[in-house]
C-alpha cells in the first residue's frame, strides 16, 4: 500500500516541527502504523509549495493561508495534553485506525 | 558529563521585564555577550516571536520557547530565563490566546537533529509541574545549572 504522508511545519523548521514529528512517529510505531505513514518536516515558508505532495499538514504555527490539504494544529503534542482528539483527527483524515 | 548546550552564564535569574520583547532582548544580549549568537539574533528572535509565537501552557506555569533561524547562531545553546514577574506571550499556534510566561527556554540551535533529545526532554520538563516549580524557584545560577543538567542528559 502507498504510504500516507504527513508534513509537519513550524516557524524555523528546526525545533518544534521536529519534536512533533518524532512524537507522531513514536505514536504510529506504538500503534503498529509505522510502515503506513511517513512524516517529514519543513518551515512554514516552505509549507505552501510542498503541501500538495502530502496527505495532511500538522503545524505548530499560526496559519491563515488556505492549503490544498487539511491543516491540523499540533501544539498538543508539545505540551502533552489534549492529544487524543488531535490524533483521532489525524488518523481519520488519513483513513487509518 | 554535563550537556554542552548548558552554560552557567546562560542560567539567567530574576529578569525584570515588563513585556515579552524586553525579556527576549535582555536574554539575546546575554547570548551575544557569550559569543553564542550573532548580533542579528536579537532582531531575528523578536521578528520570529511576532510571526510565530512560542508561549506554551506548561503544567501549572506558563512558559515560552523562543527561537530563531540557525543562520543567526554561532554555537548551539539553551538559555534559561526566570522572570521576576510573568510576561505575556501569545500562545504557539493560536495568537489570540495569551500565556503568562514565568520561565523562558531560549533555544539557539545551529541545526535540529543532533539536539532532538534535548528538545524532547524540554517538552517533558514543561509537562512536569514539580520540576518547573524547582526551576522557577532556583536561587543561584549554579543550582539552576545543576537542576537542568540532572534532568536533561
gemmi code that builds the backbone of each chain (N, CA, C; Angstrom):
import gemmi

chains = {
    "A": [
        ("UNK", (0.828, -1.203, 0.000), (0.000, 0.000, 0.000), (0.860, 1.251, 0.000)),
        ("UNK", (0.329, 2.318, -0.560), (1.081, 3.577, -0.614), (1.065, 4.232, 0.760)),
        ("UNK", (2.225, 4.658, 1.182), (2.317, 5.300, 2.492), (1.570, 6.626, 2.518)),
        ("UNK", (0.946, 6.909, 3.651), (0.351, 8.224, 3.865), (1.478, 9.174, 4.235)),
        ("UNK", (1.394, 10.405, 3.762), (2.479, 11.348, 4.024), (1.983, 12.553, 4.813)),
        ("UNK", (2.669, 12.770, 5.942), (2.336, 13.921, 6.785), (3.492, 14.912, 6.727)),
        ("UNK", (3.162, 16.185, 6.567), (4.164, 17.245, 6.595), (3.973, 18.030, 7.896)),
        ("UNK", (5.024, 18.094, 8.712), (4.935, 18.841, 9.963), (5.721, 20.137, 9.799)),
        ("UNK", (5.052, 21.270, 10.013), (5.684, 22.571, 9.766), (5.744, 23.412, 11.028)),
        ("UNK", (6.865, 24.141, 11.189), (6.940, 25.162, 12.242), (7.686, 26.364, 11.688)),
        ("UNK", (7.796, 27.411, 12.486), (8.390, 28.649, 12.008), (9.790, 28.478, 11.454)),
        ("UNK", (10.645, 27.788, 12.206), (12.036, 27.637, 11.785), (12.306, 26.315, 11.087)),
        ("UNK", (11.441, 25.348, 11.278), (11.671, 24.031, 10.694), (12.738, 23.224, 11.415)),
        ("UNK", (13.291, 23.775, 12.501), (14.334, 23.020, 13.209), (13.968, 22.667, 14.656)),
        ("UNK", (12.894, 23.186, 15.149), (12.640, 22.938, 16.567), (11.328, 22.188, 16.781)),
        ("UNK", (10.233, 22.921, 16.873), (9.007, 22.248, 17.287), (8.472, 21.272, 16.239)),
        ("UNK", (8.694, 21.566, 14.964), (8.192, 20.626, 13.950), (8.890, 19.273, 14.098)),
        ("UNK", (10.178, 19.322, 14.399), (10.929, 18.073, 14.549), (10.471, 17.334, 15.815)),
        ("UNK", (10.217, 18.090, 16.868), (9.743, 17.469, 18.111), (8.379, 16.795, 17.901)),
        ("UNK", (7.488, 17.497, 17.199), (6.155, 16.937, 16.938), (6.260, 15.723, 15.998)),
        ("UNK", (7.125, 15.824, 15.005), (7.287, 14.715, 14.055), (7.766, 13.450, 14.776)),
        ("UNK", (8.747, 13.610, 15.673), (9.260, 12.444, 16.421), (8.155, 11.831, 17.280)),
        ("UNK", (7.383, 12.720, 17.905), (6.286, 12.267, 18.765), (5.275, 11.468, 17.934)),
        ("UNK", (4.929, 11.986, 16.773), (3.976, 11.287, 15.907), (4.534, 9.942, 15.467)),
        ("UNK", (5.805, 9.922, 15.094), (6.422, 8.661, 14.661), (6.354, 7.623, 15.773)),
        ("UNK", (6.606, 8.075, 17.012), (6.527, 7.142, 18.138), (5.114, 6.608, 18.329)),
        ("UNK", (4.145, 7.499, 18.190), (2.746, 7.074, 18.337), (2.390, 6.062, 17.249)),
        ("UNK", (2.797, 6.340, 16.011), (2.490, 5.415, 14.907), (3.161, 4.065, 15.146)),
        ("UNK", (4.366, 4.104, 15.689), (5.089, 2.861, 15.988), (4.317, 2.047, 17.024)),
        ("UNK", (3.909, 2.732, 18.101), (3.153, 2.062, 19.164), (1.877, 1.416, 18.632)),
        ("UNK", (1.289, 2.041, 17.644), (0.020, 1.541, 17.110), (0.201, 0.620, 15.916)),
        ("UNK", (1.449, 0.280, 15.629), (1.724, -0.624, 14.521), (1.471, -0.002, 13.160)),
        ("UNK", (1.542, 1.323, 13.101), (1.275, 2.024, 11.837), (2.548, 2.578, 11.201)),
        ("UNK", (3.693, 2.250, 11.805), (4.946, 2.868, 11.362), (5.210, 2.686, 9.871)),
        ("UNK", (4.826, 1.539, 9.323), (5.092, 1.275, 7.905), (4.107, 1.975, 6.976)),
        ("UNK", (3.054, 2.519, 7.559), (1.998, 3.080, 6.718), (2.040, 4.596, 6.616)),
        ("UNK", (2.862, 5.214, 7.460), (2.896, 6.673, 7.481), (4.334, 7.174, 7.409)),
        ("UNK", (4.522, 8.212, 6.607), (5.833, 8.841, 6.524), (5.686, 10.275, 7.007)),
        ("UNK", (6.576, 10.696, 7.903), (6.477, 12.036, 8.473), (7.688, 12.871, 8.067)),
        ("UNK", (7.440, 14.032, 7.480), (8.523, 14.942, 7.096), (8.340, 16.281, 7.803)),
        ("UNK", (9.395, 17.081, 7.848), (9.302, 18.400, 8.485), (9.730, 19.497, 7.511)),
        ("UNK", (9.255, 20.705, 7.764), (9.667, 21.857, 6.955), (9.333, 23.140, 7.698)),
        ("UNK", (9.726, 24.256, 7.116), (9.348, 25.548, 7.688), (7.971, 25.948, 7.142)),
        ("UNK", (7.331, 26.862, 7.835), (6.031, 27.348, 7.370), (6.166, 27.991, 5.993)),
        ("UNK", (7.305, 28.655, 5.763), (7.530, 29.290, 4.456), (7.551, 28.255, 3.329)),
        ("UNK", (8.061, 27.062, 3.630), (8.131, 26.009, 2.608), (6.808, 25.261, 2.461)),
        ("UNK", (5.977, 25.391, 3.474), (4.775, 24.565, 3.586), (3.869, 24.662, 2.350)),
        ("UNK", (3.660, 25.895, 1.893), (2.718, 26.111, 0.802), (3.147, 25.365, -0.476)),
        ("UNK", (4.458, 25.461, -0.791), (4.917, 24.847, -2.043), (4.983, 23.325, -1.930)),
        ("UNK", (5.126, 22.811, -0.716), (5.259, 21.362, -0.544), (3.921, 20.660, -0.314)),
        ("UNK", (2.939, 21.431, 0.139), (1.698, 20.851, 0.653), (1.051, 19.816, -0.265)),
        ("UNK", (1.033, 20.105, -1.565), (0.269, 19.253, -2.478), (0.842, 17.832, -2.578)),
        ("UNK", (2.096, 17.652, -2.124), (2.688, 16.321, -2.183), (2.348, 15.491, -0.948)),
        ("UNK", (1.572, 16.075, -0.033), (1.270, 15.393, 1.232), (-0.229, 15.166, 1.399)),
        ("UNK", (-0.548, 14.256, 2.311), (-1.954, 13.958, 2.587), (-2.512, 14.858, 3.676)),
        ("UNK", (-1.586, 15.436, 4.468), (-2.023, 16.176, 5.653), (-0.884, 17.042, 6.156)),
        ("UNK", (-1.234, 18.230, 6.665), (-0.234, 19.086, 7.313), (-0.551, 19.162, 8.803)),
        ("UNK", (0.473, 18.987, 9.619), (0.351, 19.238, 11.054), (1.292, 20.394, 11.344)),
        ("UNK", (0.823, 21.414, 12.057), (1.693, 22.564, 12.303), (1.596, 23.050, 13.739)),
        ("UNK", (2.660, 23.724, 14.179), (2.636, 24.367, 15.498), (2.486, 25.878, 15.330)),
        ("UNK", (2.391, 26.325, 14.082), (2.365, 27.769, 13.834), (0.978, 28.238, 13.443)),
        ("UNK", (0.739, 29.464, 13.751), (-0.476, 30.134, 13.352), (-0.529, 30.144, 11.816)),
        ("UNK", (-1.585, 29.648, 11.240), (-1.663, 29.637, 9.787), (-3.004, 30.158, 9.313)),
        ("UNK", (-2.959, 31.132, 8.429), (-4.226, 31.649, 7.924), (-4.349, 31.442, 6.422)),
        ("UNK", (-3.251, 30.998, 5.796), (-3.308, 30.778, 4.341), (-4.064, 29.497, 4.015)),
        ("UNK", (-4.861, 29.537, 2.951), (-5.537, 28.306, 2.549), (-4.521, 27.300, 1.991)),
        ("UNK", (-4.666, 26.035, 2.344), (-3.763, 24.991, 1.869), (-4.556, 23.939, 1.097)),
        ("UNK", (-3.893, 23.266, 0.170), (-4.612, 22.262, -0.631), (-4.982, 21.001, 0.162)),
        ("UNK", (-4.367, 20.811, 1.322), (-4.739, 19.655, 2.156), (-5.117, 20.146, 3.543)),
        ("UNK", (-5.720, 19.282, 4.314), (-6.168, 19.670, 5.641), (-4.985, 20.048, 6.533)),
        ("UNK", (-5.180, 21.089, 7.362), (-4.146, 21.533, 8.310), (-4.654, 21.291, 9.723)),
        ("UNK", (-3.873, 20.555, 10.512), (-4.255, 20.254, 11.892), (-3.226, 20.862, 12.841)),
        ("UNK", (-3.719, 21.526, 13.895), (-2.842, 22.147, 14.868), (-2.205, 21.077, 15.774)),
        ("UNK", (-0.874, 21.100, 15.884), (-0.178, 20.022, 16.591), (0.455, 20.415, 17.918)),
        ("UNK", (0.107, 21.605, 18.444), (0.746, 22.059, 19.683), (0.487, 21.095, 20.847)),
        ("UNK", (-0.652, 20.408, 20.807), (-0.980, 19.463, 21.883), (0.131, 18.434, 22.091)),
        ("UNK", (0.804, 18.052, 21.002), (1.868, 17.049, 21.123), (3.097, 17.603, 21.839)),
        ("UNK", (3.245, 18.919, 21.846), (4.362, 19.532, 22.567), (4.077, 19.597, 24.049)),
        ("UNK", (2.847, 19.917, 24.381), (2.534, 20.118, 25.795), (1.997, 18.844, 26.435)),
        ("UNK", (1.785, 17.811, 25.624), (1.422, 16.507, 26.175), (0.024, 16.439, 26.758)),
        ("UNK", (-0.813, 17.390, 26.392), (-2.194, 17.344, 26.887), (-3.144, 17.585, 25.720)),
        ("UNK", (-4.293, 16.924, 25.777), (-5.276, 17.117, 24.719), (-4.872, 16.485, 23.394)),
        ("UNK", (-4.017, 15.463, 23.452), (-3.521, 14.872, 22.206), (-4.523, 13.914, 21.563)),
        ("UNK", (-5.398, 13.280, 22.375), (-6.292, 12.237, 21.842), (-7.179, 12.709, 20.689)),
        ("UNK", (-7.940, 13.807, 20.896), (-8.788, 14.260, 19.786), (-7.984, 14.663, 18.556)),
        ("UNK", (-6.798, 15.223, 18.769), (-5.964, 15.652, 17.636), (-5.473, 14.422, 16.870)),
        ("UNK", (-5.048, 13.414, 17.632), (-4.569, 12.179, 16.999), (-5.695, 11.516, 16.210)),
        ("UNK", (-6.890, 11.530, 16.807), (-8.040, 10.928, 16.136), (-8.325, 11.641, 14.817)),
        ("UNK", (-8.235, 12.956, 14.858), (-8.449, 13.770, 13.665), (-7.425, 13.399, 12.582)),
        ("UNK", (-6.169, 13.213, 13.021), (-5.102, 12.838, 12.082), (-5.389, 11.470, 11.461)),
        ("UNK", (-5.719, 10.505, 12.309), (-5.985, 9.139, 11.822), (-7.198, 9.123, 10.890)),
        ("UNK", (-8.239, 9.848, 11.276), (-9.446, 9.907, 10.446), (-9.136, 10.518, 9.082)),
        ("UNK", (-8.369, 11.608, 9.112), (-8.023, 12.283, 7.855), (-7.239, 11.370, 6.923)),
        ("UNK", (-6.369, 10.545, 7.519), (-5.551, 9.642, 6.706), (-6.273, 8.338, 6.404)),
        ("UNK", (-7.453, 8.156, 7.010), (-8.197, 6.904, 6.802), (-7.532, 5.721, 7.489)),
        ("UNK", (-6.894, 5.988, 8.628), (-6.237, 4.919, 9.379), (-6.985, 4.678, 10.684)),
        ("UNK", (-6.735, 3.486, 11.273), (-7.350, 3.205, 12.578), (-6.260, 2.947, 13.610)),
    ],
    "B": [
        ("UNK", (28.863, 13.636, 32.365), (29.270, 14.864, 31.684), (28.051, 15.755, 31.472)),
        ("UNK", (28.242, 17.011, 31.674), (27.073, 17.883, 31.531), (26.798, 18.172, 30.054)),
        ("UNK", (25.597, 18.557, 29.808), (25.181, 18.815, 28.434), (25.891, 20.049, 27.865)),
        ("UNK", (26.488, 19.918, 26.686), (27.228, 21.058, 26.112), (26.333, 22.253, 25.759)),
        ("UNK", (25.028, 22.047, 25.758), (24.128, 23.170, 25.463), (23.984, 24.123, 26.646)),
        ("UNK", (24.337, 23.624, 27.849), (24.129, 24.444, 29.050), (25.386, 25.222, 29.425)),
        ("UNK", (25.174, 26.476, 29.810), (26.270, 27.309, 30.301), (25.755, 27.999, 31.556)),
        ("UNK", (26.604, 28.032, 32.594), (26.148, 28.695, 33.832), (25.740, 30.138, 33.574)),
        ("UNK", (26.491, 30.822, 32.704), (26.196, 32.236, 32.442), (24.880, 32.432, 31.694)),
        ("UNK", (24.336, 31.344, 31.169), (23.067, 31.453, 30.442), (21.887, 30.950, 31.273)),
        ("UNK", (22.153, 30.757, 32.568), (21.071, 30.496, 33.521), (20.760, 31.868, 34.105)),
        ("UNK", (19.736, 32.521, 33.599), (19.536, 33.938, 33.888), (18.359, 34.104, 34.851)),
        ("UNK", (18.688, 34.485, 36.079), (17.676, 34.554, 37.128), (17.118, 35.961, 37.265)),
        ("UNK", (15.893, 36.024, 37.767), (15.333, 37.288, 38.221), (15.330, 38.376, 37.148)),
        ("UNK", (14.827, 38.022, 35.976), (14.768, 39.003, 34.884), (13.616, 39.971, 35.121)),
        ("UNK", (13.974, 41.245, 35.118), (12.967, 42.285, 35.319), (12.586, 42.818, 33.939)),
        ("UNK", (11.388, 42.510, 33.504), (10.956, 42.985, 32.192), (9.445, 43.159, 32.229)),
        ("UNK", (8.960, 44.135, 31.479), (7.521, 44.383, 31.515), (6.822, 43.834, 30.277)),
        ("UNK", (7.609, 43.303, 29.349), (6.992, 42.724, 28.151), (7.849, 41.573, 27.651)),
        ("UNK", (7.253, 40.771, 26.805), (7.987, 39.668, 26.182), (9.173, 40.213, 25.392)),
        ("UNK", (8.957, 41.314, 24.685), (10.025, 41.889, 23.850), (11.229, 42.281, 24.692)),
        ("UNK", (10.947, 42.908, 25.846), (12.036, 43.313, 26.746), (12.802, 42.092, 27.245)),
        ("UNK", (12.067, 41.073, 27.630), (12.704, 39.861, 28.148), (13.542, 39.184, 27.066)),
        ("UNK", (12.997, 39.125, 25.862), (13.713, 38.474, 24.757), (14.984, 39.254, 24.407)),
        ("UNK", (14.871, 40.580, 24.415), (16.032, 41.417, 24.102), (17.114, 41.229, 25.156)),
        ("UNK", (16.700, 41.212, 26.402), (17.647, 41.037, 27.508), (18.393, 39.703, 27.389)),
        ("UNK", (17.648, 38.649, 27.171), (18.283, 37.323, 27.076), (19.183, 37.215, 25.837)),
        ("UNK", (18.715, 37.784, 24.725), (19.522, 37.743, 23.497), (20.865, 38.423, 23.706)),
        ("UNK", (20.856, 39.557, 24.435), (22.104, 40.291, 24.675), (23.099, 39.405, 25.409)),
        ("UNK", (22.601, 38.617, 26.376), (23.482, 37.684, 27.109), (24.091, 36.671, 26.144)),
        ("UNK", (23.272, 36.158, 25.261), (23.762, 35.166, 24.291), (24.812, 35.787, 23.365)),
        ("UNK", (24.613, 37.057, 23.012), (25.596, 37.749, 22.167), (26.900, 37.940, 22.946)),
        ("UNK", (26.781, 38.389, 24.211), (27.965, 38.583, 25.065), (28.789, 37.309, 25.181)),
        ("UNK", (28.105, 36.185, 25.237), (28.809, 34.908, 25.404), (29.315, 34.355, 24.069)),
        ("UNK", (29.029, 35.066, 22.998), (29.515, 34.623, 21.686), (28.718, 33.468, 21.092)),
        ("UNK", (27.564, 33.165, 21.722), (26.743, 32.038, 21.280), (26.028, 32.363, 19.964)),
        ("UNK", (25.594, 33.625, 19.864), (24.832, 34.021, 18.669), (25.406, 35.296, 18.065)),
        ("UNK", (24.973, 35.593, 16.857), (25.413, 36.816, 16.183), (24.551, 37.996, 16.627)),
        ("UNK", (25.052, 39.197, 16.312), (24.313, 40.418, 16.670), (22.889, 40.393, 16.099)),
        ("UNK", (22.748, 39.759, 14.950), (21.455, 39.743, 14.263), (20.402, 38.907, 14.996)),
        ("UNK", (20.850, 38.136, 15.990), (19.941, 37.207, 16.677), (18.784, 37.936, 17.358)),
        ("UNK", (19.077, 39.072, 17.999), (18.045, 39.783, 18.778), (16.849, 40.135, 17.898)),
        ("UNK", (17.151, 40.787, 16.762), (16.047, 41.177, 15.874), (15.348, 39.935, 15.325)),
        ("UNK", (16.144, 38.923, 15.017), (15.576, 37.700, 14.443), (14.606, 37.031, 15.420)),
        ("UNK", (14.972, 37.033, 16.692), (14.114, 36.337, 17.657), (12.843, 37.164, 17.923)),
        ("UNK", (12.983, 38.492, 17.876), (11.803, 39.356, 18.047), (10.850, 39.199, 16.855)),
        ("UNK", (11.420, 39.197, 15.654), (10.600, 39.037, 14.450), (9.903, 37.680, 14.456)),
        ("UNK", (10.671, 36.668, 14.809), (10.154, 35.298, 14.818), (8.997, 35.165, 15.812)),
        ("UNK", (9.186, 35.787, 16.974), (8.152, 35.711, 18.005), (6.876, 36.419, 17.545)),
        ("UNK", (7.057, 37.539, 16.836), (5.891, 38.282, 16.356), (5.123, 37.467, 15.321)),
        ("UNK", (5.873, 36.743, 14.497), (5.232, 35.981, 13.431), (4.755, 34.609, 13.912)),
        ("UNK", (5.619, 33.927, 14.663), (5.294, 32.581, 15.170), (5.499, 32.584, 16.679)),
        ("UNK", (4.458, 32.868, 17.408), (4.601, 32.998, 18.856), (4.924, 31.651, 19.494)),
        ("UNK", (5.582, 31.692, 20.676), (6.092, 30.448, 21.272), (5.646, 30.223, 22.716)),
        ("UNK", (4.636, 30.958, 23.178), (4.139, 30.697, 24.528), (3.466, 29.336, 24.590)),
        ("UNK", (3.691, 28.620, 25.696), (3.065, 27.305, 25.872), (2.526, 27.185, 27.290)),
        ("UNK", (1.362, 26.565, 27.440), (0.867, 26.329, 28.791), (1.617, 25.161, 29.415)),
        ("UNK", (2.696, 25.450, 30.096), (3.399, 24.403, 30.830), (2.487, 23.914, 31.940)),
        ("UNK", (2.821, 22.800, 32.556), (1.927, 22.279, 33.574), (1.995, 23.152, 34.823)),
        ("UNK", (0.952, 23.919, 35.081), (0.918, 24.768, 36.268), (1.607, 26.112, 36.082)),
        ("UNK", (2.417, 26.254, 35.043), (3.118, 27.516, 34.803), (3.237, 27.785, 33.323)),
        ("UNK", (3.064, 29.030, 32.939), (3.269, 29.381, 31.544), (4.753, 29.449, 31.223)),
        ("UNK", (5.106, 29.006, 30.047), (6.497, 29.075, 29.603), (6.506, 29.587, 28.159)),
        ("UNK", (7.694, 29.850, 27.656), (7.843, 30.148, 26.226), (9.146, 29.534, 25.762)),
        ("UNK", (9.164, 29.131, 24.505), (10.391, 28.548, 23.958), (10.834, 29.326, 22.709)),
        ("UNK", (11.218, 30.610, 22.920), (11.613, 31.441, 21.780), (12.832, 30.880, 21.051)),
        ("UNK", (12.828, 30.986, 19.746), (13.986, 30.553, 18.967), (14.023, 31.302, 17.640)),
        ("UNK", (15.145, 31.195, 16.927), (15.297, 31.908, 15.663), (15.999, 31.007, 14.671)),
        ("UNK", (16.103, 31.485, 13.446), (16.742, 30.693, 12.392), (18.195, 30.373, 12.741)),
        ("UNK", (18.649, 29.194, 12.339), (20.024, 28.752, 12.647), (21.107, 29.710, 12.120)),
        ("UNK", (20.811, 30.476, 11.063), (21.853, 31.343, 10.490), (22.349, 32.409, 11.459)),
        ("UNK", (21.591, 32.705, 12.512), (21.995, 33.730, 13.477), (22.785, 33.145, 14.648)),
        ("UNK", (23.036, 31.845, 14.595), (23.635, 31.154, 15.735), (25.073, 30.729, 15.406)),
        ("UNK", (25.997, 30.985, 16.358), (27.380, 30.506, 16.201), (27.543, 29.099, 16.775)),
        ("UNK", (27.055, 28.931, 18.001), (27.196, 27.665, 18.722), (25.849, 27.345, 19.353)),
        ("UNK", (25.422, 26.114, 19.266), (24.129, 25.761, 19.845), (24.157, 25.875, 21.369)),
        ("UNK", (23.077, 26.418, 21.927), (22.966, 26.540, 23.376), (21.503, 26.679, 23.772)),
        ("UNK", (21.261, 26.436, 25.047), (19.916, 26.642, 25.593), (20.040, 27.581, 26.788)),
        ("UNK", (19.460, 28.778, 26.672), (19.467, 29.739, 27.775), (18.145, 29.634, 28.531)),
        ("UNK", (18.235, 29.692, 29.850), (17.019, 29.654, 30.663), (16.843, 31.008, 31.326)),
        ("UNK", (15.674, 31.585, 31.185), (15.392, 32.874, 31.814), (14.234, 32.751, 32.789)),
        ("UNK", (14.481, 33.172, 34.028), (13.425, 33.140, 35.039), (12.923, 34.564, 35.234)),
        ("UNK", (11.640, 34.760, 35.031), (11.078, 36.102, 35.123), (10.760, 36.462, 36.575)),
        ("UNK", (11.076, 37.696, 36.939), (10.666, 38.164, 38.278), (9.138, 38.225, 38.333)),
        ("UNK", (8.553, 38.794, 37.288), (7.094, 38.793, 37.145), (6.778, 38.167, 35.787)),
        ("UNK", (5.658, 37.462, 35.689), (5.306, 36.857, 34.390), (5.166, 37.929, 33.308)),
        ("UNK", (5.544, 37.580, 32.094), (5.292, 38.465, 30.950), (4.403, 37.718, 29.954)),
        ("UNK", (3.635, 38.507, 29.207), (2.669, 37.892, 28.301), (3.280, 37.504, 26.963)),
        ("UNK", (3.133, 36.231, 26.637), (3.480, 35.736, 25.306), (2.178, 35.273, 24.660)),
        ("UNK", (2.124, 35.386, 23.339), (0.995, 34.775, 22.653), (1.275, 33.296, 22.505)),
        ("UNK", (0.233, 32.508, 22.541), (0.414, 31.066, 22.508), (0.842, 30.587, 21.125)),
        ("UNK", (1.677, 29.582, 21.142), (2.106, 28.971, 19.892), (0.891, 28.442, 19.133)),
        ("UNK", (0.790, 28.821, 17.874), (-0.281, 28.302, 17.036), (-1.620, 28.969, 17.230)),
        ("UNK", (-1.723, 29.831, 18.226), (-3.004, 30.487, 18.460), (-2.761, 31.886, 19.019)),
        ("UNK", (-2.680, 32.839, 18.125), (-2.279, 34.187, 18.517), (-3.285, 34.889, 19.426)),
        ("UNK", (-4.486, 34.361, 19.503), (-5.491, 35.021, 20.326), (-5.380, 34.633, 21.795)),
        ("UNK", (-4.643, 33.567, 22.051), (-4.513, 33.060, 23.420), (-3.240, 33.630, 24.050)),
        ("UNK", (-3.361, 34.176, 25.262), (-2.177, 34.743, 25.914), (-1.685, 33.826, 27.023)),
        ("UNK", (-0.362, 33.735, 27.137), (0.268, 32.902, 28.157), (1.046, 33.818, 29.092)),
        ("UNK", (0.853, 33.668, 30.387), (1.651, 34.417, 31.363), (2.929, 33.623, 31.593)),
        ("UNK", (3.978, 33.980, 30.887), (5.187, 33.150, 30.918), (6.071, 33.498, 32.107)),
        ("UNK", (6.447, 32.474, 32.867), (7.302, 32.650, 34.042), (8.718, 32.163, 33.786)),
        ("UNK", (8.840, 31.199, 32.873), (10.161, 30.658, 32.549), (10.314, 30.666, 31.028)),
        ("UNK", (11.445, 31.197, 30.558), (11.714, 31.225, 29.118), (12.864, 30.271, 28.810)),
        ("UNK", (12.635, 29.387, 27.870), (13.688, 28.489, 27.400), (14.069, 28.982, 26.013)),
        ("UNK", (15.179, 29.711, 25.942), (15.568, 30.293, 24.658), (16.528, 29.354, 23.924)),
        ("UNK", (16.065, 28.904, 22.771), (16.833, 27.930, 22.004), (17.671, 28.642, 20.951)),
        ("UNK", (18.970, 28.437, 21.035), (19.854, 28.893, 19.957), (20.402, 27.617, 19.326)),
        ("UNK", (19.796, 27.227, 18.219), (20.167, 25.949, 17.610), (20.790, 26.159, 16.242)),
        ("UNK", (21.923, 25.548, 16.045), (22.600, 25.634, 14.758), (22.015, 24.654, 13.751)),
        ("UNK", (21.587, 23.522, 14.231), (20.860, 22.582, 13.388), (19.956, 21.776, 14.317)),
        ("UNK", (19.006, 21.085, 13.727), (17.974, 20.494, 14.575), (18.312, 19.109, 15.081)),
        ("UNK", (18.661, 18.215, 14.192), (18.542, 16.803, 14.523), (19.482, 16.328, 15.623)),
        ("UNK", (20.656, 16.942, 15.718), (21.585, 16.486, 16.748), (21.113, 16.861, 18.149)),
        ("UNK", (20.162, 17.777, 18.219), (19.724, 18.206, 19.549), (18.303, 17.779, 19.871)),
        ("UNK", (17.800, 16.851, 19.092), (16.410, 16.452, 19.295), (16.149, 15.911, 20.682)),
        ("UNK", (17.118, 15.163, 21.235), (16.867, 14.579, 22.551), (16.674, 15.693, 23.583)),
        ("UNK", (17.394, 16.803, 23.395), (17.247, 17.924, 24.326), (15.858, 18.550, 24.197)),
        ("UNK", (15.417, 18.710, 22.967), (14.087, 19.269, 22.762), (13.004, 18.376, 23.359)),
        ("UNK", (13.164, 17.088, 23.136), (12.186, 16.146, 23.702), (12.192, 16.257, 25.224)),
        ("UNK", (13.402, 16.312, 25.805), (13.497, 16.434, 27.261), (12.858, 17.727, 27.742)),
        ("UNK", (13.058, 18.778, 26.956), (12.489, 20.069, 27.320), (10.963, 19.994, 27.343)),
        ("UNK", (10.402, 19.258, 26.391), (8.951, 19.086, 26.360), (8.497, 18.298, 27.589)),
        ("UNK", (9.326, 17.348, 28.026), (8.994, 16.618, 29.253), (9.063, 17.555, 30.464)),
        ("UNK", (10.062, 18.442, 30.453), (10.227, 19.378, 31.569), (8.990, 20.264, 31.722)),
        ("UNK", (8.480, 20.771, 30.593), (7.352, 21.697, 30.730), (6.051, 20.982, 31.112)),
        ("UNK", (6.073, 19.657, 31.033), (4.897, 18.895, 31.472), (5.022, 18.445, 32.921)),
        ("UNK", (6.136, 18.810, 33.556), (6.419, 18.342, 34.909), (6.297, 19.516, 35.881)),
        ("UNK", (5.156, 19.577, 36.557), (4.855, 20.725, 37.406), (5.883, 20.919, 38.519)),
        ("UNK", (6.273, 19.811, 39.162), (7.219, 19.906, 40.284), (8.565, 20.443, 39.807)),
        ("UNK", (9.013, 19.933, 38.676), (10.313, 20.363, 38.155), (10.273, 21.823, 37.695)),
        ("UNK", (9.172, 22.194, 37.042), (9.026, 23.593, 36.609), (9.077, 24.538, 37.808)),
        ("UNK", (8.469, 24.099, 38.892), (8.483, 24.918, 40.111), (9.901, 25.034, 40.654)),
        ("UNK", (10.638, 23.908, 40.645), (12.034, 23.943, 41.095), (12.865, 24.894, 40.236)),
        ("UNK", (12.622, 24.855, 38.939), (13.365, 25.728, 38.026), (13.043, 27.183, 38.332)),
        ("UNK", (11.759, 27.452, 38.459), (11.288, 28.809, 38.723), (11.871, 29.347, 40.032)),
        ("UNK", (12.061, 28.454, 41.008), (12.488, 28.913, 42.325), (13.982, 28.757, 42.582)),
        ("UNK", (14.735, 28.403, 41.567), (16.188, 28.287, 41.742), (16.755, 29.638, 42.172)),
        ("UNK", (17.675, 29.611, 43.156), (18.184, 30.875, 43.694), (19.523, 31.289, 43.116)),
        ("UNK", (20.250, 30.325, 42.568), (21.561, 30.678, 42.015), (21.706, 30.079, 40.620)),
        ("UNK", (22.602, 30.667, 39.846), (22.892, 30.134, 38.515), (23.389, 28.702, 38.626)),
        ("UNK", (24.229, 28.501, 39.662), (24.809, 27.173, 39.907), (23.710, 26.126, 40.125)),
        ("UNK", (22.744, 26.446, 40.982), (21.714, 25.452, 41.300), (20.798, 25.197, 40.089)),
        ("UNK", (20.537, 26.238, 39.312), (19.710, 26.054, 38.124), (20.457, 25.193, 37.093)),
        ("UNK", (21.749, 25.467, 36.972), (22.593, 24.684, 36.061), (22.588, 23.209, 36.460)),
        ("UNK", (22.759, 22.958, 37.756), (22.766, 21.576, 38.261), (21.412, 20.910, 38.007)),
        ("UNK", (20.359, 21.665, 38.259), (19.000, 21.149, 38.085), (18.752, 20.765, 36.622)),
        ("UNK", (19.131, 21.635, 35.712), (18.934, 21.354, 34.298), (19.798, 20.172, 33.861)),
        ("UNK", (21.036, 20.154, 34.329), (21.941, 19.075, 33.954), (21.432, 17.735, 34.464)),
        ("UNK", (20.813, 17.744, 35.649), (20.313, 16.498, 36.228), (19.084, 15.990, 35.476)),
        ("UNK", (18.367, 16.895, 34.835), (17.105, 16.499, 34.214), (17.127, 16.429, 32.692)),
        ("UNK", (18.151, 17.001, 32.099), (18.291, 16.888, 30.650), (19.676, 16.345, 30.354)),
        ("UNK", (19.736, 15.137, 29.839), (21.033, 14.474, 29.631), (21.791, 15.133, 28.490)),
    ],
}
model = gemmi.Model(1)
for chain_id, residues in chains.items():
    chain = gemmi.Chain(chain_id)
    for i, (resn, *xyz) in enumerate(residues, 1):
        res = gemmi.Residue()
        res.name, res.seqid = resn, gemmi.SeqId(i, " ")
        for name, pos in zip(("N", "CA", "C"), xyz):
            atom = gemmi.Atom()
            atom.name, atom.element = name, gemmi.Element(name[0])
            atom.pos, atom.b_iso = gemmi.Position(*pos), 0.0
            res.add_atom(atom)
        chain.add_residue(res)
    model.add_chain(chain)
structure = gemmi.Structure()
structure.add_model(model)
structure.setup_entities()
